[in-house]
Structure formats: structure tokens, C-alpha cells
Amino acid sequence: MSAPSAPTLRSPLALRAAAILAVIYVLAAHAVDTLAANGSVLGIEWSRFRWNLGNGIDLFKFIAWFLIPLALSIPTLDFGYFTFRRWKRVDWMLLALFVVGGGIVVFLLPYWPGVGDYYGGWGHLAPSRRWDYAMSRFLWTLSWLSGWEFAHRYFLIRPLQAAWPRGWIAVLVIVPAIEVLYHVIQEKPMLESLGMGGLSLLMCAWTLSRRNSLLPFLGHLAIEVELIAYLYFH
């Protein structure tokens, strides 16, 4: 059974404070990650937060985006967000559309202005080297994607939805804006940043409708795996 929801036990002021703190935490985690990736020495050497393991796992992202938000969410964790119990038949069709649509988008990467150049492939390397790169990329993807989806599709969505009478508006504005902002400051291609914003809107709307974050995770994972396949053969 799902854990009882906190909104019935807390005042509106407390709910809004929790939502604001969640937003501040995610923005701070993204800022530290960006400063570390860029090797910034603003105040301190932020590169000390680059905890990349030899097998590809990004330990900082896994801790900052997943483990800490999970620990903060445990008292009111709704397990229904992470199972198939709330799915309907149409949701399986949506997942299939994610997989097929993502494959088409990835296939067309070379034709996207600026995007094809950003994602250089490994096709010129020996098969064994490409396989090593693919496995490292897959572990890296799992290490950040689990936290990315948990932080945005659960840790942010639940308090934002609970804090205001029309919480869905706050979710559909704030969460996509944060995801787009992160892509922009990471100097991702603009088309990719805008695409992330549109995808975030769809995934957040589905999460709000189903009270479930599994489809966004699986759909996002499918796209990332398809990207690895593209890099392997391109």
C-alpha cells in the first residue's frame, strides 16, 4: 500500500516551504554539477565534486540527484509512483511510441543543426573499444538518469502539486524550466534543450495524471539506449 500523503497533515505555509526548498535543492545540485563539469574555481575548486568512477558511473549525480532526494522523500514515499499498478492499457502504447519516436529522432541526429556534430560516433574505433565505450556510457546513463527522473518527476512534482490549489500549473512551468535551464548552462545544442523542454512537459503531464513516474523513466531510458546504439555504429 502507498504511504499516506502529507498534504492532509501539514499547513499550506509548510507545504509551500517544502516546495520552495525542493526547488532550491535541485537548482543547487545542478549548479554544483555544472561548476564541477566546467572546472570552475569560483571560490573553491568545484572539480572536487567530479566523482566519476572508472567504469563510467557518475557518483556525484547518483548521490545528489537520487540518494539524497530519496532519503528526504522516505517519510511520505508513495511507492505507487514506481510500479505498473496505476498504468492503463494506453500507457503501454505510449511507451511504444516513446521507443519508436526516440529511435527516429536519434536516427535523424546527423541532420539536426549543431546536434550531429555534438554527438560524434565511435564507428571508426575497433569493435572491442566501441563495446567498452558503450558499456561505460550505459553505466553512466543509469547513474544519472535514475536521479534525473526521480528528482524532477517525483521529488519536485509532489511538493509543487501539493503546495498550491492549482499545483499542476506550477509543475508544468517550473519543472520543464529547470530541465531546459540545465541543458542550456551545460551548453547543449539549442534544439536539444528545446526538445527537452517539450518532452518534460509531456512527461510531467503524464506523471500528474497517473501519479506515476515509471513511463517517463522508461521512455527516457529507451532514448538514451538508442543514442548509445547510434554512437556505436555511427
PyRosetta script that sets phi, psi and omega in degrees:
from pyrosetta import init, pose_from_sequence

init()
pose = pose_from_sequence("MSAPSAPTLRSPLALRAAAILAVIYVLAAHAVDTLAANGSVLGIEWSRFRWNLGNGIDLFKFIAWFLIPLALSIPTLDFGYFTFRRWKRVDWMLLALFVVGGGIVVFLLPYWPGVGDYYGGWGHLAPSRRWDYAMSRFLWTLSWLSGWEFAHRYFLIRPLQAAWPRGWIAVLVIVPAIEVLYHVIQEKPMLESLGMGGLSLLMCAWTLSRRNSLLPFLGHLAIEVELIAYLYFH")
pose.set_psi(1, 151.2)
pose.set_omega(1, -179.8)
pose.set_phi(2, -75.2)
pose.set_psi(2, 149.6)
pose.set_omega(2, 177.3)
pose.set_phi(3, -68.1)
pose.set_psi(3, 148.5)
pose.set_omega(3, 178.6)
pose.set_phi(4, -61.6)
pose.set_psi(4, 145.2)
pose.set_omega(4, -177.9)
pose.set_phi(5, -78.1)
pose.set_psi(5, 138.4)
pose.set_omega(5, -176.0)
pose.set_phi(6, -71.6)
pose.set_psi(6, -27.3)
pose.set_omega(6, -173.1)
pose.set_phi(7, -55.0)
pose.set_psi(7, -31.4)
pose.set_omega(7, -179.2)
pose.set_phi(8, -73.8)
pose.set_psi(8, -11.4)
pose.set_omega(8, -174.8)
pose.set_phi(9, -109.2)
pose.set_psi(9, -2.8)
pose.set_omega(9, -173.8)
pose.set_phi(10, -128.8)
pose.set_psi(10, 151.4)
pose.set_omega(10, -178.9)
pose.set_phi(11, -73.5)
pose.set_psi(11, 159.1)
pose.set_omega(11, 177.3)
pose.set_phi(12, -56.3)
pose.set_psi(12, -37.5)
pose.set_omega(12, 179.1)
pose.set_phi(13, -63.7)
pose.set_psi(13, -42.6)
pose.set_omega(13, 179.8)
pose.set_phi(14, -66.2)
pose.set_psi(14, -38.0)
pose.set_omega(14, 178.9)
pose.set_phi(15, -64.9)
pose.set_psi(15, -41.7)
pose.set_omega(15, 179.5)
pose.set_phi(16, -69.0)
pose.set_psi(16, -37.4)
pose.set_omega(16, 177.1)
pose.set_phi(17, -63.0)
pose.set_psi(17, -40.8)
pose.set_omega(17, 179.3)
pose.set_phi(18, -64.2)
pose.set_psi(18, -40.3)
pose.set_omega(18, 179.4)
pose.set_phi(19, -65.4)
pose.set_psi(19, -43.8)
pose.set_omega(19, 180.0)
pose.set_phi(20, -64.5)
pose.set_psi(20, -41.6)
pose.set_omega(20, 179.2)
pose.set_phi(21, -64.9)
pose.set_psi(21, -36.9)
pose.set_omega(21, 177.9)
pose.set_phi(22, -63.7)
pose.set_psi(22, -43.4)
pose.set_omega(22, 178.6)
pose.set_phi(23, -63.2)
pose.set_psi(23, -45.2)
pose.set_omega(23, -179.8)
pose.set_phi(24, -61.3)
pose.set_psi(24, -41.9)
pose.set_omega(24, -179.2)
pose.set_phi(25, -62.4)
pose.set_psi(25, -47.8)
pose.set_omega(25, -177.7)
pose.set_phi(26, -64.1)
pose.set_psi(26, -42.0)
pose.set_omega(26, 177.4)
pose.set_phi(27, -62.1)
pose.set_psi(27, -40.7)
pose.set_omega(27, 179.7)
pose.set_phi(28, -65.9)
pose.set_psi(28, -41.6)
pose.set_omega(28, 178.8)
pose.set_phi(29, -62.7)
pose.set_psi(29, -41.0)
pose.set_omega(29, 178.2)
pose.set_phi(30, -66.4)
pose.set_psi(30, -38.5)
pose.set_omega(30, -179.5)
pose.set_phi(31, -65.0)
pose.set_psi(31, -44.9)
pose.set_omega(31, 179.4)
pose.set_phi(32, -63.2)
pose.set_psi(32, -43.3)
pose.set_omega(32, 179.4)
pose.set_phi(33, -60.7)
pose.set_psi(33, -41.8)
pose.set_omega(33, -179.6)
pose.set_phi(34, -67.9)
pose.set_psi(34, -45.0)
pose.set_omega(34, 179.1)
pose.set_phi(35, -61.7)
pose.set_psi(35, -39.0)
pose.set_omega(35, 179.5)
pose.set_phi(36, -67.9)
pose.set_psi(36, -43.0)
pose.set_omega(36, -179.1)
pose.set_phi(37, -63.3)
pose.set_psi(37, -34.6)
pose.set_omega(37, -178.4)
pose.set_phi(38, -86.1)
pose.set_psi(38, -2.6)
pose.set_omega(38, -179.5)
pose.set_phi(39, 65.7)
pose.set_psi(39, 32.2)
pose.set_omega(39, -177.2)
pose.set_phi(40, -65.7)
pose.set_psi(40, 146.1)
pose.set_omega(40, 175.3)
pose.set_phi(41, -117.8)
pose.set_psi(41, 29.5)
pose.set_omega(41, 179.4)
pose.set_phi(42, -71.5)
pose.set_psi(42, 98.9)
pose.set_omega(42, -178.3)
pose.set_phi(43, 85.6)
pose.set_psi(43, -53.7)
pose.set_omega(43, 178.2)
pose.set_phi(44, -137.8)
pose.set_psi(44, 173.0)
pose.set_omega(44, 174.2)
pose.set_phi(45, -84.5)
pose.set_psi(45, 98.2)
pose.set_omega(45, -175.1)
pose.set_phi(46, -68.6)
pose.set_psi(46, -16.5)
pose.set_omega(46, 180.0)
pose.set_phi(47, -62.5)
pose.set_psi(47, -15.8)
pose.set_omega(47, 177.9)
pose.set_phi(48, -65.0)
pose.set_psi(48, -14.3)
pose.set_omega(48, 178.2)
pose.set_phi(49, -94.3)
pose.set_psi(49, 8.6)
pose.set_omega(49, 174.7)
pose.set_phi(50, -88.4)
pose.set_psi(50, 92.4)
pose.set_omega(50, -176.4)
pose.set_phi(51, -102.0)
pose.set_psi(51, 66.4)
pose.set_omega(51, -179.5)
pose.set_phi(52, -93.3)
pose.set_psi(52, 121.2)
pose.set_omega(52, -180.0)
pose.set_phi(53, -81.6)
pose.set_psi(53, 161.8)
pose.set_omega(53, -176.4)
pose.set_phi(54, -63.4)
pose.set_psi(54, -24.0)
pose.set_omega(54, -178.6)
pose.set_phi(55, -87.1)
pose.set_psi(55, 1.8)
pose.set_omega(55, 178.0)
pose.set_phi(56, 108.2)
pose.set_psi(56, -17.5)
pose.set_omega(56, -176.5)
pose.set_phi(57, -65.6)
pose.set_psi(57, 132.2)
pose.set_omega(57, 175.2)
pose.set_phi(58, -95.3)
pose.set_psi(58, 96.4)
pose.set_omega(58, -173.0)
pose.set_phi(59, -68.2)
pose.set_psi(59, -34.5)
pose.set_omega(59, 179.6)
pose.set_phi(60, -62.6)
pose.set_psi(60, -48.4)
pose.set_omega(60, -179.5)
pose.set_phi(61, -61.2)
pose.set_psi(61, -41.7)
pose.set_omega(61, -178.3)
pose.set_phi(62, -62.4)
pose.set_psi(62, -39.5)
pose.set_omega(62, -179.6)
pose.set_phi(63, -76.3)
pose.set_psi(63, -48.7)
pose.set_omega(63, -173.0)
pose.set_phi(64, -73.4)
pose.set_psi(64, -33.7)
pose.set_omega(64, -176.9)
pose.set_phi(65, -95.1)
pose.set_psi(65, -22.9)
pose.set_omega(65, -176.1)
pose.set_phi(66, -118.7)
pose.set_psi(66, -60.1)
pose.set_omega(66, -171.7)
pose.set_phi(67, -63.3)
pose.set_psi(67, -46.0)
pose.set_omega(67, -179.3)
pose.set_phi(68, -67.2)
pose.set_psi(68, -48.8)
pose.set_omega(68, 175.4)
pose.set_phi(69, -59.0)
pose.set_psi(69, -36.7)
pose.set_omega(69, 177.7)
pose.set_phi(70, -63.4)
pose.set_psi(70, -45.2)
pose.set_omega(70, 179.7)
pose.set_phi(71, -61.1)
pose.set_psi(71, -39.2)
pose.set_omega(71, 179.2)
pose.set_phi(72, -70.9)
pose.set_psi(72, -23.3)
pose.set_omega(72, -176.7)
pose.set_phi(73, -91.9)
pose.set_psi(73, -15.0)
pose.set_omega(73, -172.3)
pose.set_phi(74, -54.0)
pose.set_psi(74, -40.7)
pose.set_omega(74, -177.1)
pose.set_phi(75, -57.3)
pose.set_psi(75, -30.0)
pose.set_omega(75, -178.9)
pose.set_phi(76, -125.3)
pose.set_psi(76, 25.3)
pose.set_omega(76, -174.2)
pose.set_phi(77, -61.6)
pose.set_psi(77, 127.9)
pose.set_omega(77, 177.6)
pose.set_phi(78, -100.3)
pose.set_psi(78, 101.6)
pose.set_omega(78, -175.7)
pose.set_phi(79, -65.4)
pose.set_psi(79, -18.6)
pose.set_omega(79, 179.3)
pose.set_phi(80, -63.6)
pose.set_psi(80, -18.8)
pose.set_omega(80, 177.9)
pose.set_phi(81, -70.2)
pose.set_psi(81, -15.1)
pose.set_omega(81, -170.8)
pose.set_phi(82, -122.4)
pose.set_psi(82, 18.2)
pose.set_omega(82, 176.5)
pose.set_phi(83, -126.5)
pose.set_psi(83, 176.6)
pose.set_omega(83, 179.8)
pose.set_phi(84, -92.5)
pose.set_psi(84, 5.0)
pose.set_omega(84, -172.9)
pose.set_phi(85, -62.7)
pose.set_psi(85, -30.9)
pose.set_omega(85, -177.3)
pose.set_phi(86, -94.9)
pose.set_psi(86, 4.7)
pose.set_omega(86, 179.6)
pose.set_phi(87, -76.8)
pose.set_psi(87, 152.4)
pose.set_omega(87, 171.2)
pose.set_phi(88, -115.6)
pose.set_psi(88, 169.4)
pose.set_omega(88, -176.9)
pose.set_phi(89, -58.1)
pose.set_psi(89, -37.8)
pose.set_omega(89, -178.4)
pose.set_phi(90, -64.2)
pose.set_psi(90, -25.0)
pose.set_omega(90, -178.4)
pose.set_phi(91, -68.0)
pose.set_psi(91, -31.4)
pose.set_omega(91, 175.7)
pose.set_phi(92, -67.4)
pose.set_psi(92, -35.3)
pose.set_omega(92, 176.3)
pose.set_phi(93, -67.1)
pose.set_psi(93, -38.6)
pose.set_omega(93, 177.4)
pose.set_phi(94, -63.7)
pose.set_psi(94, -39.5)
pose.set_omega(94, 177.6)
pose.set_phi(95, -62.9)
pose.set_psi(95, -41.1)
pose.set_omega(95, 177.5)
pose.set_phi(96, -62.6)
pose.set_psi(96, -38.7)
pose.set_omega(96, 177.8)
pose.set_phi(97, -65.0)
pose.set_psi(97, -38.0)
pose.set_omega(97, 175.9)
pose.set_phi(98, -58.6)
pose.set_psi(98, -47.0)
pose.set_omega(98, -176.8)
pose.set_phi(99, -65.1)
pose.set_psi(99, -47.8)
pose.set_omega(99, -178.4)
pose.set_phi(100, -68.6)
pose.set_psi(100, -46.8)
pose.set_omega(100, -180.0)
pose.set_phi(101, -62.5)
pose.set_psi(101, -41.4)
pose.set_omega(101, 177.9)
pose.set_phi(102, -63.4)
pose.set_psi(102, -38.8)
pose.set_omega(102, 178.2)
pose.set_phi(103, -63.3)
pose.set_psi(103, -39.3)
pose.set_omega(103, 178.7)
pose.set_phi(104, -65.6)
pose.set_psi(104, -44.7)
pose.set_omega(104, 179.8)
pose.set_phi(105, -60.6)
pose.set_psi(105, -45.2)
pose.set_omega(105, -179.2)
pose.set_phi(106, -65.1)
pose.set_psi(106, -40.3)
pose.set_omega(106, 179.1)
pose.set_phi(107, -60.7)
pose.set_psi(107, -31.8)
pose.set_omega(107, -177.0)
pose.set_phi(108, -90.8)
pose.set_psi(108, 5.8)
pose.set_omega(108, -178.3)
pose.set_phi(109, -51.1)
pose.set_psi(109, -42.5)
pose.set_omega(109, -177.9)
pose.set_phi(110, -61.7)
pose.set_psi(110, -18.7)
pose.set_omega(110, -176.3)
pose.set_phi(111, -98.1)
pose.set_psi(111, -0.4)
pose.set_omega(111, 177.7)
pose.set_phi(112, -87.3)
pose.set_psi(112, 125.0)
pose.set_omega(112, 179.9)
pose.set_phi(113, -57.3)
pose.set_psi(113, 120.2)
pose.set_omega(113, 176.7)
pose.set_phi(114, 84.4)
pose.set_psi(114, -23.5)
pose.set_omega(114, -176.0)
pose.set_phi(115, -80.8)
pose.set_psi(115, -43.6)
pose.set_omega(115, -179.7)
pose.set_phi(116, -59.4)
pose.set_psi(116, -38.9)
pose.set_omega(116, 178.2)
pose.set_phi(117, -68.1)
pose.set_psi(117, -33.0)
pose.set_omega(117, -177.8)
pose.set_phi(118, -66.9)
pose.set_psi(118, -36.6)
pose.set_omega(118, -177.7)
pose.set_phi(119, -104.7)
pose.set_psi(119, 79.9)
pose.set_omega(119, 176.3)
pose.set_phi(120, -73.5)
pose.set_psi(120, 138.1)
pose.set_omega(120, -175.3)
pose.set_phi(121, -87.1)
pose.set_psi(121, 179.0)
pose.set_omega(121, -178.7)
pose.set_phi(122, -112.5)
pose.set_psi(122, 12.8)
pose.set_omega(122, -173.7)
pose.set_phi(123, -59.9)
pose.set_psi(123, -22.5)
pose.set_omega(123, -178.5)
pose.set_phi(124, -82.4)
pose.set_psi(124, -6.6)
pose.set_omega(124, -177.2)
pose.set_phi(125, -91.5)
pose.set_psi(125, 163.8)
pose.set_omega(125, 176.1)
pose.set_phi(126, -64.9)
pose.set_psi(126, 148.5)
pose.set_omega(126, -178.2)
pose.set_phi(127, -52.8)
pose.set_psi(127, -41.0)
pose.set_omega(127, -178.9)
pose.set_phi(128, -64.2)
pose.set_psi(128, -38.1)
pose.set_omega(128, 179.4)
pose.set_phi(129, -68.9)
pose.set_psi(129, -41.1)
pose.set_omega(129, 178.3)
pose.set_phi(130, -62.8)
pose.set_psi(130, -38.8)
pose.set_omega(130, 179.7)
pose.set_phi(131, -64.4)
pose.set_psi(131, -42.2)
pose.set_omega(131, 177.5)
pose.set_phi(132, -60.8)
pose.set_psi(132, -43.6)
pose.set_omega(132, 178.2)
pose.set_phi(133, -62.3)
pose.set_psi(133, -42.5)
pose.set_omega(133, -178.0)
pose.set_phi(134, -63.6)
pose.set_psi(134, -43.8)
pose.set_omega(134, -180.0)
pose.set_phi(135, -66.2)
pose.set_psi(135, -40.9)
pose.set_omega(135, 178.1)
pose.set_phi(136, -64.1)
pose.set_psi(136, -42.2)
pose.set_omega(136, 179.2)
pose.set_phi(137, -65.3)
pose.set_psi(137, -37.4)
pose.set_omega(137, -179.9)
pose.set_phi(138, -65.6)
pose.set_psi(138, -45.2)
pose.set_omega(138, 178.4)
pose.set_phi(139, -65.0)
pose.set_psi(139, -39.5)
pose.set_omega(139, 176.0)
pose.set_phi(140, -60.0)
pose.set_psi(140, -43.8)
pose.set_omega(140, -179.9)
pose.set_phi(141, -61.2)
pose.set_psi(141, -47.0)
pose.set_omega(141, 179.5)
pose.set_phi(142, -61.1)
pose.set_psi(142, -37.5)
pose.set_omega(142, -175.2)
pose.set_phi(143, -68.1)
pose.set_psi(143, -33.3)
pose.set_omega(143, 179.7)
pose.set_phi(144, -97.9)
pose.set_psi(144, -31.4)
pose.set_omega(144, -174.7)
pose.set_phi(145, -68.1)
pose.set_psi(145, -37.8)
pose.set_omega(145, 178.6)
pose.set_phi(146, -59.0)
pose.set_psi(146, -42.4)
pose.set_omega(146, 179.6)
pose.set_phi(147, -75.1)
pose.set_psi(147, -37.7)
pose.set_omega(147, 179.4)
pose.set_phi(148, -58.4)
pose.set_psi(148, -48.3)
pose.set_omega(148, -178.3)
pose.set_phi(149, -71.7)
pose.set_psi(149, -37.4)
pose.set_omega(149, 179.0)
pose.set_phi(150, -66.2)
pose.set_psi(150, -44.1)
pose.set_omega(150, -177.7)
pose.set_phi(151, -64.4)
pose.set_psi(151, -41.7)
pose.set_omega(151, -174.7)
pose.set_phi(152, -89.6)
pose.set_psi(152, -35.7)
pose.set_omega(152, -174.2)
pose.set_phi(153, -99.0)
pose.set_psi(153, 3.3)
pose.set_omega(153, 174.3)
pose.set_phi(154, -140.2)
pose.set_psi(154, -60.9)
pose.set_omega(154, -174.9)
pose.set_phi(155, -58.4)
pose.set_psi(155, -35.5)
pose.set_omega(155, 177.4)
pose.set_phi(156, -89.5)
pose.set_psi(156, -42.4)
pose.set_omega(156, -172.6)
pose.set_phi(157, -63.1)
pose.set_psi(157, -46.0)
pose.set_omega(157, -174.4)
pose.set_phi(158, -63.1)
pose.set_psi(158, -49.5)
pose.set_omega(158, 179.4)
pose.set_phi(159, -68.5)
pose.set_psi(159, -34.9)
pose.set_omega(159, 178.0)
pose.set_phi(160, -65.0)
pose.set_psi(160, -41.2)
pose.set_omega(160, 179.6)
pose.set_phi(161, -67.3)
pose.set_psi(161, -34.8)
pose.set_omega(161, -177.3)
pose.set_phi(162, -80.6)
pose.set_psi(162, -22.5)
pose.set_omega(162, -169.8)
pose.set_phi(163, -79.7)
pose.set_psi(163, -26.1)
pose.set_omega(163, -176.4)
pose.set_phi(164, -129.2)
pose.set_psi(164, 150.7)
pose.set_omega(164, -178.1)
pose.set_phi(165, -53.1)
pose.set_psi(165, -38.9)
pose.set_omega(165, 176.1)
pose.set_phi(166, -111.7)
pose.set_psi(166, 64.7)
pose.set_omega(166, -175.4)
pose.set_phi(167, -62.1)
pose.set_psi(167, -24.3)
pose.set_omega(167, -179.3)
pose.set_phi(168, -63.9)
pose.set_psi(168, -30.1)
pose.set_omega(168, 177.7)
pose.set_phi(169, -66.6)
pose.set_psi(169, -44.8)
pose.set_omega(169, 178.9)
pose.set_phi(170, -60.0)
pose.set_psi(170, -41.6)
pose.set_omega(170, 180.0)
pose.set_phi(171, -62.9)
pose.set_psi(171, -48.4)
pose.set_omega(171, -174.4)
pose.set_phi(172, -73.3)
pose.set_psi(172, -11.9)
pose.set_omega(172, 175.3)
pose.set_phi(173, -98.5)
pose.set_psi(173, -51.4)
pose.set_omega(173, -170.5)
pose.set_phi(174, -73.9)
pose.set_psi(174, -47.3)
pose.set_omega(174, -175.0)
pose.set_phi(175, -64.8)
pose.set_psi(175, -50.3)
pose.set_omega(175, 176.5)
pose.set_phi(176, -60.4)
pose.set_psi(176, -36.2)
pose.set_omega(176, 179.0)
pose.set_phi(177, -61.9)
pose.set_psi(177, -41.4)
pose.set_omega(177, 178.8)
pose.set_phi(178, -65.3)
pose.set_psi(178, -42.2)
pose.set_omega(178, -178.8)
pose.set_phi(179, -66.5)
pose.set_psi(179, -40.8)
pose.set_omega(179, 177.6)
pose.set_phi(180, -66.2)
pose.set_psi(180, -43.3)
pose.set_omega(180, -179.9)
pose.set_phi(181, -58.4)
pose.set_psi(181, -43.3)
pose.set_omega(181, 179.8)
pose.set_phi(182, -61.1)
pose.set_psi(182, -43.6)
pose.set_omega(182, -179.9)
pose.set_phi(183, -64.8)
pose.set_psi(183, -37.2)
pose.set_omega(183, -179.3)
pose.set_phi(184, -67.3)
pose.set_psi(184, -47.2)
pose.set_omega(184, -177.4)
pose.set_phi(185, -71.6)
pose.set_psi(185, -19.4)
pose.set_omega(185, 174.0)
pose.set_phi(186, -83.8)
pose.set_psi(186, 3.0)
pose.set_omega(186, 178.0)
pose.set_phi(187, 60.4)
pose.set_psi(187, 38.6)
pose.set_omega(187, 172.8)
pose.set_phi(188, -72.9)
pose.set_psi(188, 156.2)
pose.set_omega(188, 175.6)
pose.set_phi(189, -55.7)
pose.set_psi(189, 142.2)
pose.set_omega(189, -175.0)
pose.set_phi(190, -59.8)
pose.set_psi(190, -38.2)
pose.set_omega(190, 178.4)
pose.set_phi(191, -61.5)
pose.set_psi(191, -38.7)
pose.set_omega(191, 178.2)
pose.set_phi(192, -66.8)
pose.set_psi(192, -40.6)
pose.set_omega(192, 179.4)
pose.set_phi(193, -62.8)
pose.set_psi(193, -44.6)
pose.set_omega(193, 178.9)
pose.set_phi(194, -66.8)
pose.set_psi(194, -38.9)
pose.set_omega(194, 176.9)
pose.set_phi(195, -62.4)
pose.set_psi(195, -38.3)
pose.set_omega(195, 176.9)
pose.set_phi(196, -62.8)
pose.set_psi(196, -38.2)
pose.set_omega(196, 178.7)
pose.set_phi(197, -63.4)
pose.set_psi(197, -45.0)
pose.set_omega(197, 178.0)
pose.set_phi(198, -64.9)
pose.set_psi(198, -42.1)
pose.set_omega(198, 178.6)
pose.set_phi(199, -64.1)
pose.set_psi(199, -39.6)
pose.set_omega(199, 178.9)
pose.set_phi(200, -61.8)
pose.set_psi(200, -41.7)
pose.set_omega(200, 177.5)
pose.set_phi(201, -57.5)
pose.set_psi(201, -47.2)
pose.set_omega(201, -179.3)
pose.set_phi(202, -64.1)
pose.set_psi(202, -44.9)
pose.set_omega(202, -176.5)
pose.set_phi(203, -69.0)
pose.set_psi(203, -37.6)
pose.set_omega(203, 178.0)
pose.set_phi(204, -67.8)
pose.set_psi(204, -40.2)
pose.set_omega(204, 179.0)
pose.set_phi(205, -62.6)
pose.set_psi(205, -41.5)
pose.set_omega(205, 178.4)
pose.set_phi(206, -66.1)
pose.set_psi(206, -42.4)
pose.set_omega(206, 179.6)
pose.set_phi(207, -60.5)
pose.set_psi(207, -43.0)
pose.set_omega(207, 178.2)
pose.set_phi(208, -63.3)
pose.set_psi(208, -39.8)
pose.set_omega(208, -177.6)
pose.set_phi(209, -68.8)
pose.set_psi(209, -41.6)
pose.set_omega(209, -174.6)
pose.set_phi(210, -98.1)
pose.set_psi(210, -12.3)
pose.set_omega(210, -170.9)
pose.set_phi(211, 53.4)
pose.set_psi(211, 51.0)
pose.set_omega(211, -174.9)
pose.set_phi(212, -154.9)
pose.set_psi(212, 140.6)
pose.set_omega(212, -178.7)
pose.set_phi(213, -117.5)
pose.set_psi(213, 13.3)
pose.set_omega(213, -175.0)
pose.set_phi(214, -74.9)
pose.set_psi(214, -40.7)
pose.set_omega(214, 179.4)
pose.set_phi(215, -62.6)
pose.set_psi(215, -45.9)
pose.set_omega(215, 175.4)
pose.set_phi(216, -56.9)
pose.set_psi(216, -41.2)
pose.set_omega(216, 179.8)
pose.set_phi(217, -64.6)
pose.set_psi(217, -48.9)
pose.set_omega(217, -176.9)
pose.set_phi(218, -67.1)
pose.set_psi(218, -39.6)
pose.set_omega(218, 178.4)
pose.set_phi(219, -65.3)
pose.set_psi(219, -42.5)
pose.set_omega(219, 178.6)
pose.set_phi(220, -65.7)
pose.set_psi(220, -40.9)
pose.set_omega(220, 178.8)
pose.set_phi(221, -62.4)
pose.set_psi(221, -41.4)
pose.set_omega(221, 179.3)
pose.set_phi(222, -59.3)
pose.set_psi(222, -43.8)
pose.set_omega(222, 179.8)
pose.set_phi(223, -63.0)
pose.set_psi(223, -42.2)
pose.set_omega(223, -179.2)
pose.set_phi(224, -66.9)
pose.set_psi(224, -37.9)
pose.set_omega(224, 177.9)
pose.set_phi(225, -67.3)
pose.set_psi(225, -38.9)
pose.set_omega(225, 176.9)
pose.set_phi(226, -64.7)
pose.set_psi(226, -34.7)
pose.set_omega(226, 176.3)
pose.set_phi(227, -65.3)
pose.set_psi(227, -39.7)
pose.set_omega(227, 177.7)
pose.set_phi(228, -63.0)
pose.set_psi(228, -42.0)
pose.set_omega(228, 177.9)
pose.set_phi(229, -62.2)
pose.set_psi(229, -39.5)
pose.set_omega(229, 177.6)
pose.set_phi(230, -61.6)
pose.set_psi(230, -46.5)
pose.set_omega(230, -179.4)
pose.set_phi(231, -63.8)
pose.set_psi(231, -34.9)
pose.set_omega(231, -178.1)
pose.set_phi(232, -65.1)
pose.set_psi(232, -41.5)
pose.set_omega(232, -173.9)
pose.set_phi(233, -98.2)
pose.set_psi(233, -15.2)
pose.set_omega(233, -173.7)
pose.set_phi(234, -82.3)
pose.dump_pdb("model.pdb")
